[in-house]
């Protein structure tokens, strides 16, 4: 094929082998057998859903199907995939099996980060929150992002107070003093570029 030596982000739908109980972090070195090719990659793992955005998993899941994404030469869909963990002494352990999904660099994989803060003063539907940010510049940057509490109240940042990250937030209802205010942030991630033929 004219394009089989070109590199792309390869996605494979895999599931853990029954006897595999190793804990494998995302971006750890893994030996991959795709059809007749074998290479060393550093994949990231994400949920296998029908939506357009997929949540990244920090570790290889122990149950169910998931998607492993890594840089590799272009491969046709439905090609068998086997993932191995290579030990220090040279032996390999079977981790998971599956098949290739696609060579699509446009598949969006998002990493979720949660910022949390605590109410400092509360007046009806408005509260002063601390520890959500630690400087005024970060607060101004994320001012338009919606915040919510653990008890389900939603709100928006109104203005910054001082230089240490305190802020005034308006909620859709009164909040409790022992509640926690959280802000969910998402960042697009890509696999590590570390490709070697084995």
C-alpha positions in Angstrom: 0.0 0.0 0.0 1.3 3.5 -0.7 0.5 4.9 2.7 1.4 2.0 5.0 4.6 3.7 6.2 2.9 7.0 7.2 2.4 7.6 11.0 -1.0 8.4 12.5 -2.9 8.2 15.8 -4.1 4.6 15.9 -7.1 3.6 18.1 -7.8 0.0 19.1 -10.8 -1.3 21.0 -9.4 -3.8 23.6 -10.4 -5.6 26.8 -8.3 -7.0 29.6 -7.2 -10.6 29.5 -8.8 -12.8 32.2 -5.5 -13.6 33.9 -4.1 -10.1 33.7 -4.1 -8.2 37.0 -1.2 -5.8 36.4 -1.8 -2.1 37.1 -0.8 -0.2 34.0 -0.7 3.6 34.0 -1.5 5.7 30.9 1.6 6.6 28.8 3.6 3.6 30.2 5.6 1.6 27.7 3.7 -1.3 26.2 4.6 -3.8 23.5 1.9 -3.9 20.8 1.3 -6.7 18.2 -0.9 -5.4 15.3 -1.3 -8.0 12.6 2.2 -8.9 11.5 3.8 -5.8 13.0 5.2 -5.5 16.5 6.3 -2.2 18.1 6.8 -0.4 21.4 4.4 2.5 22.1 3.2 4.6 25.0 -0.7 4.5 24.7 -3.4 6.5 26.5 -6.7 4.8 27.4 -10.2 6.3 27.1 -13.8 5.2 27.3 -15.4 3.5 24.4 -18.6 5.4 23.9 -20.7 6.7 20.9 -20.3 10.4 21.8 -17.9 12.8 20.1 -15.8 13.4 23.2 -14.2 10.6 25.2 -13.0 10.7 28.8 -9.4 9.7 29.4 -8.7 6.9 31.9 -5.6 7.4 34.0 -5.0 3.6 34.3 -5.8 0.7 32.0 -9.3 -0.4 33.1 -9.7 -3.9 34.6 -13.1 -4.6 33.2 -15.1 -3.8 30.0 -14.0 -2.6 26.7 -11.9 0.5 26.3 -9.9 2.3 23.6 -6.1 2.3 23.5 -4.6 5.2 21.4 -1.0 5.5 20.3 1.2 6.6 17.3 1.8 3.9 14.8 1.9 3.2 11.0 -1.5 3.4 9.3 -3.4 0.1 9.6 -6.7 -1.1 8.3 -9.7 -1.5 10.6 -10.6 -4.8 12.3 -6.9 -5.9 12.4 -6.2 -8.0 15.6 -4.3 -6.2 18.4 -2.5 -7.7 21.4 -0.9 -5.6 24.1 2.0 -7.0 26.2 3.9 -5.6 29.2 7.6 -6.1 28.8 9.5 -6.9 32.1 13.0 -5.9 33.0 14.4 -9.4 32.4 12.9 -9.5 28.8 9.8 -11.6 29.5 6.4 -10.4 28.3 3.0 -10.6 30.1 -0.3 -10.5 28.1 -2.4 -7.5 29.1 -5.3 -7.2 26.6 -6.6 -8.3 23.2 -8.9 -6.6 20.7 -9.0 -5.1 17.2 -8.1 -1.8 15.6 -10.9 0.9 15.5 -9.5 3.6 13.2 -6.6 5.8 12.3 -8.3 9.1 13.2 -6.3 12.0 14.7 -9.6 13.9 15.1 -11.0 11.7 17.9 -11.2 13.9 21.0 -9.9 12.5 24.2 -10.4 14.8 27.2 -8.6 14.8 30.6 -10.8 16.0 33.5 -9.5 18.1 36.3 -11.6 19.3 39.3 -10.8 22.5 41.2 -12.5 22.9 44.6 -13.0 25.7 47.1 -14.9 26.5 50.3 -17.5 29.2 51.2 -15.9 31.9 53.4 -19.0 34.2 53.8 -22.6 33.5 52.6 -25.3 36.1 52.1 -28.5 34.8 50.6 -27.7 33.5 47.1 -24.2 35.1 47.0 -21.1 33.6 48.6 -17.4 34.5 48.9 -15.3 31.5 48.0 -11.7 30.8 48.9 -9.1 28.2 47.9 -10.7 27.8 44.4 -7.9 29.9 42.9 -4.7 31.3 44.4 -4.2 34.4 42.3 -6.2 37.0 40.5 -5.0 36.2 36.9 -6.3 32.6 37.1 -9.6 33.8 38.4 -10.0 36.3 35.6 -9.1 33.6 33.0 -11.7 31.1 34.2 -14.4 33.7 35.1 -16.9 32.5 32.5 -16.8 28.8 33.5 -19.8 27.6 35.5 -19.3 26.3 39.0 -21.4 23.9 41.1 -21.6 22.6 44.6 -21.7 19.1 45.9 -25.3 19.6 46.9 -26.3 20.5 43.3 -26.4 24.3 43.3 -25.1 26.0 40.1 -23.5 29.5 39.9 -21.2 31.9 38.1 -18.3 34.0 39.2 -19.3 37.6 39.6 -16.0 39.4 40.5 -12.6 38.9 42.1 -11.9 40.0 45.6 -8.3 41.0 46.5 -5.1 39.5 45.0 -5.2 36.0 46.6 -7.9 34.3 44.5 -11.0 35.0 46.6 -14.1 35.5 44.5 -17.8 36.3 44.8 -20.1 33.8 43.2 -23.8 34.1 42.6 -25.8 30.8 42.9 -29.3 29.7 41.9 -30.2 29.2 45.5 -28.7 29.5 49.1 -25.8 27.2 49.8 -24.7 25.7 53.1 -21.6 26.7 55.0 -20.3 23.1 54.9 -20.7 22.8 51.1 -17.9 22.5 48.6 -17.7 24.5 45.4 -16.2 22.7 42.4 -15.2 23.7 38.9 -14.7 20.9 36.3 -12.1 21.7 33.6 -11.3 19.6 30.5 -8.2 19.5 28.4 -7.6 17.6 25.2 -4.8 15.0 25.4 -2.7 13.1 22.9 -0.5 10.0 23.2 3.2 10.3 23.8 5.4 10.1 20.7 7.7 7.2 21.6 7.5 4.7 18.7 10.0 1.9 18.2 9.9 -1.3 16.1 10.5 -4.3 18.2 
